[in-house]
Amino acid sequence: MLTHLAADGSGYPKPLLRRCPFIQLVPALDGNSAFVPYTVVTRIRICLASLCFSLIAGAAIAQQKPLPEHYDNPLGIGFEELKYPYPTAFLNLYVQGQDVRMSFMDVQPPKNPNGRTVVLLHGKNFWGAYWADTIKFLTDRGYRVVVPDQIGFGRSSKADLHYSFDFLAENTAGLLDLLQIPKAVIVGHSMGAMLGIRFARLYPGRTEGLVLEGPLGLEDYRLAVPPSSLEQLYQQELNVTLEDYRRYVQSYFVHYPPEKAEVFVEPRMRITLSGDFPRWARSAALTDLMIYEQPVCYELAELKVPTLLIVGQEDRTAFGKDRAPIDLRNTLGNVPELARKAATQIPGAKIVELPNVGHIPHLEAPDQFHQALEGFLKR
């Protein structure tokens, strides 16, 4: 930096002064020229630059609100008080001897509908609301957008039952039946990408295309992560601390502001204050088990639909990574490498790689994500 300041800032001495590198002609306050030691000028400029930088940085820090040290207001496990970007409705289901309901948003384009539908599938630690910007992007371009909260997530029932990707795919197909949608483009993020793969396998005729964003399940976690019982996973969900969860959520991102990422931390911490929290924790543990026990990496070659992978090049997400032996931990979750391999296994698949982006491109790099998505939809 000093070299840069000296070379660009000083203009360097005029020809007549080149023989004396420590003297520079600078304007005096009265408009006349004065000889001032070059080192003094340089130091003044460096100090002024440092002062400006400090003032700018200080202003930025002052604008950031400190993250809460705790949350005191409970949140029901049905997320009733949590804001969604569009109205939600419910699909009533009877599964495994239980009455459950599946929340969803069905958003119509404001004008010029193109007759096509996109289904957005959320990840494990998320719910449909985080697709807000993508919903608007798509509906503004004429697409109908359907965004379910899978059973066990968001505003849907937190049921104590056997979770499987077949089960979630069947529910999603049932939702499309309810809405009289014969086929759609399926976009899945993280765990939602695993579900998208299974949906496309079970319902290829209803899958117009498949987009996998930051996909989990492209490797078999059982090969590196020791098994955990349902009780162990349940206790783990019960005992998550604010600091641990905040750190975990922030690990999804490269440059996403922590105060924005807090939108995922706050609900997770507030539901711990709900009287129904144990039921939520058990449901969460059951879906943890689903991800661990049901890899989709062995199904990739069987996909028969157009497929696009969108992957942040800094994504290192892997289920159970913290429980893997140290010598294996760093081998897990190299999502860019796994996605490249997957793209060679899925017939005709394309891949878009986003530099300096983590696990959630549609939040961290929305313009790039939407450009890739729109290009795929227009193929």
C-alpha positions in Angstrom: 0.0 0.0 0.0 2.9 2.4 0.8 4.3 1.9 -2.7 0.9 2.6 -4.2 0.5 5.8 -2.2 4.0 7.0 -2.9 3.7 6.4 -6.6 0.2 7.5 -7.3 -0.3 10.1 -4.6 2.8 12.2 -4.9 3.0 12.7 -8.6 6.7 12.3 -8.0 9.0 15.3 -8.1 9.2 17.4 -11.2 12.3 17.1 -13.3 14.2 19.9 -11.6 13.8 18.1 -8.2 14.6 14.5 -9.3 18.1 14.8 -8.0 16.7 15.3 -4.5 14.2 12.5 -3.7 13.4 13.7 -0.3 12.1 17.2 -1.4 8.8 17.8 -3.1 7.2 21.0 -4.4 3.7 21.3 -3.0 1.1 24.1 -2.9 1.3 26.3 0.2 -1.8 27.6 1.9 -1.3 31.1 0.3 -1.2 29.7 -3.2 2.6 29.9 -3.5 4.8 26.8 -3.8 6.8 25.6 -0.9 9.5 22.9 -0.5 8.4 20.2 2.0 10.3 17.0 2.8 8.8 14.2 0.7 8.6 11.8 3.7 6.5 14.3 5.5 4.1 14.6 2.6 3.9 10.9 2.3 3.2 10.4 6.0 0.5 13.1 5.9 -1.2 11.4 3.0 -1.0 8.0 4.7 -2.4 9.4 7.9 -5.3 11.1 6.0 -6.0 7.9 4.1 -6.0 5.9 7.4 -8.2 8.4 9.0 -10.7 8.3 6.1 -10.7 4.5 6.2 -11.2 4.4 10.0 -14.1 6.9 9.7 -15.8 4.8 6.9 -15.2 1.5 8.8 -16.5 3.0 12.0 -19.6 4.3 10.3 -20.3 0.9 8.8 -19.9 -0.8 12.2 -22.1 1.8 13.9 -24.8 1.0 11.3 -24.8 -2.7 12.2 -27.0 -3.7 15.0 -25.4 -6.1 17.5 -26.8 -9.6 17.2 -29.0 -10.5 20.2 -27.4 -12.4 23.0 -30.6 -14.3 23.6 -34.3 -14.5 22.6 -37.0 -14.3 25.2 -40.2 -14.5 23.1 -41.5 -18.0 22.3 -42.5 -19.0 18.8 -45.0 -21.8 18.2 -43.6 -24.8 16.3 -46.3 -24.1 13.6 -44.5 -20.8 12.8 -47.9 -19.0 13.0 -46.3 -15.7 14.0 -43.5 -15.9 11.4 -43.9 -13.7 8.4 -44.2 -15.3 5.0 -43.9 -13.3 1.8 -47.2 -14.6 0.3 -50.4 -16.1 1.8 -50.2 -19.8 2.8 -52.8 -22.5 2.5 -52.9 -26.2 3.6 -53.2 -29.6 2.0 -54.8 -32.1 4.4 -53.2 -35.5 4.3 -53.7 -38.8 6.1 -50.4 -40.7 6.4 -49.2 -43.5 8.5 -52.4 -43.3 10.6 -52.1 -39.6 11.3 -53.9 -36.5 10.1 -51.3 -34.0 9.0 -51.4 -30.8 6.9 -48.9 -29.4 4.5 -48.5 -25.7 4.2 -47.7 -24.1 0.8 -47.7 -20.9 -1.1 -49.2 -20.8 -4.6 -48.2 -17.6 -6.3 -49.7 -16.6 -9.6 -47.9 -14.2 -12.0 -49.2 -10.6 -11.7 -49.5 -10.4 -15.5 -48.8 -12.3 -18.8 -48.8 -15.9 -17.4 -46.8 -18.2 -19.6 -48.6 -21.4 -18.5 -45.6 -22.9 -16.8 -45.0 -23.7 -13.1 -41.9 -23.8 -11.0 -41.9 -25.7 -7.7 -39.3 -24.5 -5.1 -38.2 -27.1 -2.5 -36.5 -25.8 0.7 -33.6 -27.3 2.6 -33.3 -29.0 6.0 -32.8 -25.9 8.2 -35.1 -23.7 6.2 -38.7 -23.2 5.1 -40.5 -21.8 2.1 -40.2 -18.1 3.0 -36.5 -17.9 2.1 -37.5 -18.2 -1.5 -39.2 -14.8 -1.5 -36.9 -13.1 -4.0 -36.9 -16.1 -6.3 -40.7 -16.2 -6.2 -40.9 -12.6 -7.3 -38.3 -13.0 -10.0 -40.2 -15.9 -11.5 -43.7 -14.6 -11.2 -42.6 -11.3 -12.8 -41.6 -13.3 -15.8 -44.9 -15.1 -16.1 -44.3 -18.3 -14.1 -46.7 -19.7 -11.5 -44.7 -20.6 -8.4 -45.6 -23.3 -5.8 -43.6 -23.4 -2.6 -44.4 -26.1 -0.1 -43.2 -26.5 3.5 -42.6 -30.2 3.7 -44.2 -32.2 6.5 -41.9 -31.5 9.5 -40.9 -28.0 8.4 -42.1 -24.4 8.5 -45.9 -24.1 9.0 -46.6 -27.8 8.2 -47.3 -30.5 10.8 -44.3 -31.6 13.0 -45.4 -35.3 12.8 -43.8 -38.2 14.6 -43.6 -40.7 11.7 -41.2 -42.4 9.4 -39.8 -39.8 7.1 -38.5 -40.7 3.7 -37.8 -38.9 0.4 -40.5 -41.2 -1.2 -42.9 -39.9 1.4 -42.1 -36.2 0.8 -42.2 -36.7 -3.0 -45.6 -38.3 -2.8 -46.9 -35.4 -0.7 -45.5 -32.9 -3.3 -47.2 -34.8 -6.1 -50.4 -34.8 -4.1 -50.1 -31.0 -3.8 -49.7 -30.7 -7.6 -52.8 -32.9 -8.0 -54.7 -30.5 -5.7 -53.6 -27.5 -7.7 -54.3 -29.3 -11.0 -50.7 -28.9 -12.2 -49.8 -31.7 -14.6 -46.0 -31.0 -14.7 -43.5 -28.5 -13.4 -39.9 -27.5 -13.2 -38.6 -28.7 -9.8 -36.0 -26.5 -8.1 -34.5 -28.0 -4.9 -32.0 -26.5 -2.5 -29.8 -28.6 -0.2 -32.1 -31.3 1.3 -34.6 -30.1 -1.2 -32.3 -31.1 -4.0 -32.3 -34.7 -2.6 -36.1 -34.5 -2.6 -36.0 -33.1 -6.2 -33.9 -36.0 -7.4 -36.3 -38.5 -5.8 -39.3 -36.7 -7.2 -37.8 -36.7 -10.7 -37.1 -40.4 -10.4 -40.6 -41.3 -9.2 -42.4 -38.8 -11.5 -40.3 -38.2 -14.6 -43.5 -37.4 -16.6 -44.4 -34.6 -14.2 -40.9 -33.2 -14.1 -40.3 -30.7 -16.9 -36.8 -30.0 -15.6 -34.7 -30.3 -12.4 -32.5 -27.7 -10.8 -30.2 -28.7 -8.0 -28.9 -25.8 -5.9 -26.1 -26.6 -3.4 -27.3 -30.2 -3.3 -26.8 -32.4 -0.3 -26.7 -36.2 -0.7 -24.2 -36.3 -3.6 -22.0 -38.5 -1.3 -22.9 -41.3 1.1 -22.4 -39.8 4.5 -22.6 -43.3 6.1 -19.1 -44.0 4.7 -17.5 -41.3 7.0 -20.0 -40.3 9.7 -20.6 -42.8 12.5 -24.3 -43.7 12.9 -26.3 -41.9 15.6 -29.5 -43.3 17.1 -32.8 -41.4 16.9 -32.4 -40.6 20.6 -28.9 -39.2 20.1 -30.1 -37.0 17.3 -33.1 -35.9 19.4 -30.9 -34.9 22.3 -28.6 -33.0 19.9 -31.6 -31.0 18.6 -32.7 -30.3 22.1 -29.3 -29.0 23.2 -28.4 -26.7 20.4 -27.1 -23.3 21.8 -27.5 -19.9 20.2 -23.8 -19.5 19.7 -23.4 -22.9 18.1 -26.4 -22.5 15.8 -25.4 -19.0 14.8 -21.9 -20.2 13.9 -23.4 -23.1 11.9 -25.8 -20.9 9.9 -23.0 -18.4 9.2 -20.8 -21.2 7.8 -23.3 -21.5 4.9 -22.1 -18.1 3.6 -19.0 -16.4 2.3 -20.0 -12.7 2.5 -23.7 -12.7 3.5 -24.3 -10.2 6.3 -24.6 -11.9 9.7 -27.6 -9.7 10.6 -29.4 -11.1 7.5 -28.5 -14.7 8.3 -30.1 -14.2 11.8 -33.5 -14.6 10.1 -32.7 -18.4 10.3 -31.3 -18.3 13.8 -34.1 -16.4 15.6 -36.9 -18.9 14.9 -34.8 -21.8 15.8 -33.9 -20.3 19.1 -37.4 -19.0 19.9 -39.1 -22.4 19.4 -36.9 -23.7 22.2 -39.2 -21.6 24.5 -42.3 -23.3 23.2 -44.1 -26.0 25.2 -44.1 -28.1 22.0 -40.4 -27.8 21.4 -39.8 -31.5 22.3 -42.2 -32.5 19.5 -40.4 -30.2 17.1 -37.0 -31.6 18.1 -38.2 -35.2 17.6 -39.5 -34.3 14.1 -36.2 -32.6 13.3 -34.2 -35.7 14.5 -36.4 -37.9 12.3 -35.5 -35.8 9.2 -31.8 -35.9 10.3 -32.0 -39.6 10.2 -33.7 -39.5 6.7 -30.8 -37.5 5.2 -28.2 -39.8 6.8 -29.8 -43.1 5.8 -31.2 -42.2 2.4 -28.4 -40.9 0.0 -29.4 -40.2 -3.5 -26.0 -40.3 -5.0 -26.6 -43.8 -6.4 -29.7 -42.6 -8.4 -28.0 -39.9 -10.5 -27.5 -42.0 -13.6 -31.2 -43.0 -13.6 -32.4 -39.4 -14.0 -34.2 -38.9 -17.3 -35.0 -35.2 -17.2 -33.1 -32.1 -18.1 -30.9 -31.2 -15.1 -28.9 -28.1 -14.0 -26.7 -27.9 -11.0 -26.0 -24.5 -9.5 -23.1 -24.6 -7.0 -21.2 -22.1 -4.9 -17.5 -22.8 -5.1 -17.0 -22.3 -1.4 -19.8 -24.7 -0.4 -18.5 -27.3 2.1 -21.8 -28.5 3.6 -22.1 -32.1 4.6 -24.5 -33.8 7.0 -22.9 -34.9 10.3 -19.5 -33.5 9.3 -18.8 -32.5 12.9 -19.2 -36.2 14.0 -16.8 -37.6 11.5 -13.3 -38.7 12.5 -10.9 -35.8 12.1 -8.9 -37.7 9.3 -12.2 -38.0 7.3 -13.8 -34.7 8.1 -12.0 -32.6 5.5 -12.9 -35.1 2.8 -16.6 -34.5 3.4 -18.7 -31.7 1.8 -16.6 -30.7 -1.2 -19.8 -29.8 -3.0 -18.2 -28.2 -6.1 -16.2 -31.4 -6.7 -19.2 -33.6 -6.0 -21.3 -31.6 -8.3 -18.8 -31.9 -11.1 -18.8 -35.6 -10.7 -22.6 -35.7 -10.5 -22.8 -33.6 -13.8 -20.9 -36.4 -15.5 -23.3 -39.1 -14.1 -26.6 -37.4 -14.9 -27.4 -37.7 -18.6 -27.1 -34.3 -20.3 -26.7 -32.4 -17.1 -25.2 -28.9 -17.0 -23.5 -27.1 -14.2 -23.1 -23.5 -13.2 -20.3 -22.7 -10.8 -20.4 -19.5 -8.8 -17.1 -18.3 -7.4 -16.9 -16.8 -3.9 -20.4 -18.2 -3.0 -21.4 -20.7 -0.3 -24.3 -23.0 0.3 -27.2 -20.8 -0.6 -26.6 -19.0 -4.0 -30.2 -17.7 -4.3 -29.5 -15.6 -1.2 -25.8 -14.9 -1.5 -25.6 -14.3 -5.2 -29.3 -13.8 -6.3 -28.5 -12.2 -9.6 -26.2 -14.9 -10.7 -28.5 -17.6 -9.5 -31.5 -16.1 -11.2 -29.6 -15.6 -14.4 -28.6 -19.3 -14.4 -32.2 -20.4 -13.5 -33.7 -18.3 -16.2 -31.3 -19.6 -18.8 -32.3 -23.1 -17.9 -36.0 -22.3 -18.1 -35.6 -20.8 -21.5 -33.5 -23.6 -22.9 
